[in-house]
Each structure stands twice: as structure tokens, then as C-alpha cells.
């Protein structure tokens, strides 16, 4: 099986979990398989095959016993965004080992530093996203809550392999978070991160009522 085939298989297993997570009370994004496929593929393209293969096995094991890893992710998110609601659902979550928590913390430490650097380079793209830290949450769950909640649904084996991969990328001068974001904006039709940042600048200026020439914002965005 090629890497592309493996990613396709993973996303096809995740989609029913995402589509059905709220039962009949679904939101618009749960009726949009194309966007879901594109965004999840943007993430998984940055993973190595060992991590993908392990996570694919996690999904098979979950499906075999009627678990939804996506539902579990959203329950974990409630621990921060809706503590009272979390108490009502936490018994549905499997036990998390101390080693899992250690691995989640180690992965998030690297992702946090990389996300902070990304936001320095592309601050306007950050305006359209979630707050970074759980302590900054208001209306939206933070990136910290979203990412650590998803990581908690992975097996220890998947977390071990993913951490090793992220560290290997870092040692080779590659940025795990940047590559995922770059893939994401490409899926949205932009040529690269700079073009996406310029487009966001134009949108912000228009919302402020500032009329500019179509290419005016380009001079305000530094070259990469």
C-alpha cells in the first residue's frame, strides 16, 4: 500500500466518526466531506508511514469495539471548554496511561514552539484561527486544547512513532507544524503561505473599510 493509499484509507475511516459525532444535531462542516478530506490529508501527508500505519491500526481497533476516536477527542476538549459537560461524558473515555500523557506533553511542546514561530512569520493567518493557549479560550477551543485532545486518542505506539518522526524532522531542519499549515493553504487554492498571508491582509483591510489596489498588500508582507 502506498502512503497516499494509506492516508485515503485513514480519512475514509475517520469521516463516519466525524459525520456522526453529534447524532442528528450536526453542524455544517459535518456535511462537507471534501473539506474534511482535504484538511485531514494536509495533516497526514506530513506524517511518516510508520506513524500512519500505527494510527490506521488504532482506527481499526476502535471500530472493532464500537468506539469513535473523533467523539473521544471532542469529549477531551470539553475538559477545558465545558468542565460540567465533561463530567457527564468522561466515563465514556478509556483510561489514559501516564506514558500517554508524557508523550502528548512532549509532542505538544515541540508543536507549541513551532506554532509560535509560525505566528510570528504569518500573523494575519493567525487572526483567522483558534487562540493558541488554553488560557486564552473564549468562544473557540484553543489550538492547545484541540491538539492535545486529539493526541490523547492515539495509542502509545502511535504517539511514540509520531514523536520520533517530529524529532527527526526537527533535526533535519524541517518544521512539522509549518508543513501542515502549508499543505492546508494549498488545499484552499493558495500557491504558498505568502500568498495566503497577502490574501488575509486584503480581507482584513477590506473589513476595516480601507480600499486598496488588488496587489497593494504585497509590499507589506516580507519575503520568505
PyMOL commands that set and color helices and strands:
alter all, ss='L'
color gray80, all
select helices_A, chain A and resi 3-19+28-31+33-44+49-64+69-81+83-92+98-121+123-127+134-136+143-151+156-171+176-187+193-207+216-220
alter helices_A, ss='H'
color red, helices_A
deselect
rebuild
show_as cartoon
